Amino acid sequence: MKKIIVSMLLLLPLGLAAQEMKIAVVNTQEVFNLLPELSNVESQIATFAKQYEDQMKGMEDEYNRKYADLTAQSDSLTENIRVLRLQEIQDIQNRLENFVPTARQEIEKKQNELVAPLQEKIHKAIKEVADENGYTYVMSPQVMLYQGSSAIDATDKVKAKLGLK
């Protein structure tokens, strides 16, 4: 009995290999770039990033103004006042150094938040096309190492599913 079970388990992969596999390729970047919602998403990201840029510019302007004032008045200031103003300048510089990575993270987070629905829309269309056409695997050229001649390019079918040209 044990030998029969082992034999069946060894033959199982051969039966699976005999089934026809249909492999399709979808250029997801091409589809993504054609989505009409992309321009709105890009605009929202640019507006969001501009807010951080404006805030950073304000901090840089404050730093430059205080540094210029300190340099211009350096000879007439007492040591205590000069130390206080240097500390203010150092504080602004520290805020700037902390602000830049935080701003990048927030912009990236917002970008991911806005792009995720577009990616989900593409993945849903790919799944529907794969189900309709009986594709076993759907791959993207961005991560594929080799595409043989038997692979089916389903990019146009996905674009049609999304109503894109």
N, C-alpha and C positions, 0 to 999 in steps of 0.2 A: 504494500500500500504506500509506504514511504517513497519507494522508487517511482511509483506512478505520479505522485504529487511533485516530486523533484523534476521529473521529465516534463510534466506539463508546465511548470514554472520556467524551465529552460526554453521550451518551445514558444511560450507566450510572446517574447519579444519578436520572434520571427513573424508571427501573425500580425503584430502591430506594424512591422516594417512593410508588410505587403500592402497595407492600406495606402491609398493614394494621398500624398501630402501636397496641398496647394499652398505655395508660399507667395505672398504678395509684398510689395514694397510701396511705402507711401512717403513722399517727401513732405514731412510735417512742417518743415521750415517754410517751404513754398506755400503750403496751405495757410499757415499762420500769417504770413505776410500779406495774403490776399483778403483776410477777414476785414469787413468794413468797420467793425468795432475797434480795430487796432489803432486807428488814428485818434479816436476818443480816449483810449487808454493811454496812448503816448502823450496826449495833451494833458491829461490829469496828472501823469507822473511828472511832466515838465513843470506844471504849476506847483505841485507839491515840492519839488526840488528847488524851485525858485524861492519859495518861502525860506528855506534853510540857507540858500545862497545870500538872500537879503539880510538875514539875521547875522550871518558870518561877516558880511561886508560891514555891517554896523559895528560889530565888535572890532574888526580890523581898523576901521576909521577911528574909533575911540582910542585904540592902542596907539596908532600913529599920531593922533592929536596930543595925547598925554605925553608921549615920548618927545615930540617936538617942543611942547611947552617946557618940559623938564630940561631939555638941552638948551633952550633959549634962556631960561631963568636960572640955570645951574649956578652961576657965580653969585647971584643975589639971594639964594635960599640958604636957610640955616641947615645944619647937618640933619637935625630931626625931621624937618619938612622934606628934605631931599630923600631920606630913608623911607618916609611914608609914601612919597610919590613913586619911588622905585618899587615899593611893595605893591602899590596899586597897579603899576604897569605889569609886574610879575603875575598878579592875580588875573589880569585880563589875558595875558599870554597863556596861563594855565587853563582858563576857561576855553580859550580857542583850541588848545590842544585836546581837551576833553570833548569839545563840541564836534569836531570833524568826524571822529569815528562813530559817534552817536548819530549824527546826521546821516552818514552813509548807511548805517544799519536801518534807520527809520525809512529811508528812501527805498532801500532794497526790500524791506518788509512791505511797504505800500505797493511796490512794483509786483511782488509775488502775489499779493492780495488781488490786484487788478487783472493780472495775467491768468491766474488760476481758472476763472470761468471760461476763458477762451481755450485754454488747453483741454479743459473738461469737454467743451463742445466738440473739439477736434477728435478727442478719444471716443466720444459717443458715436460720432459719424464713422470713424474707423471700425468700431465694433459692429455697427449696423451693416456696413459694406462687407465686412468679413463674414457675418452671419448670412447675408443675402447671397454671397458668392461662394460660400463653402471653403473659405481660406482657413488652412490649419494654423498658419503663422502669418503675422503681418509685421514687417520690420521697417526700420527707418534707415535711409542711406547715411545719416549722420553717425550711426553707431555700427554700421555693417562693415565687416572686413572684406567680404567678397560677395558679389552678386552674379550668380550664374545666369545663363540664357533662359532657363526655365522659370525664373522668378517673374511674377506678374506685377507690372507697375499699376497700382490701384490709385495713384494720386488723382487722376482725373475723375474717378468714381467718387472719391471722398469730396473733391471740390464740387461735384455735381450734387452730392447729398447735402452739402452746405449752401448750395445756390451760388457758388463762386464760378468765375470764368477762368 
